[in-house]
């Protein structure tokens, strides 16, 4: 029994494997924290990029148009298509063409001067493989008080329009969708048109198509 007791005494005082045991116990927790941090960081970066895309599309949509000394600036289906394709190029690896949806709406006063404070969506164009619809109105809507989510609604002054942009994107998780708030990232942006654009030309549509381009309808 003495040799056995001596061996047990030595074993009780042996700490050579303590670090390995501690690592085995804590490694799952550390790994889970690392993976969660990586997922949330990637999600935040993706959400920021979607927000920037919405803002840039709204800004560019407010600037497009063909200037003329004889008429107010006119916009065309080709210019709108280029605008939407540019958004996909800006998205890069996010690939809006297959995993997202961009919706551009022209919010305008129902009449000028706008004595009723009502607004309409004269035209709306969409891009992307997803089938998300606008959350705030569709082409042809009239008698609108504003456009946008509660607390962030927009209207437009007389004799101009606001380019209202919605972007929806299907987020692809790195590890698990359970680590992020939602797998559908949505953002909005709005910009007032810079010039006195030809809003009602071409039969009231406000969009010309002399090139015969295919409209990016919704």
Secondary structure, 3 states (H helix, E strand, C coil): CHHHHHHHHHHHCCCCCHHHHHHHHHHHHHHHHHHHHHHHHHHHHHHHHHHHHHHHHHHHHCCCCECCCCCCCEEEHHHHHHHHHHHHHHHHHHCHHHHEEEEEEEEEECCCCCCCCCEEEEEEEEECCCCCCCCCCCCCCCCECCECCCCCCECCCCCCEEEEEEEEEECCCCCCHHHCCCCEEEEEEEEECCCCCCCCCCCCCCEECCCCCCCCCC
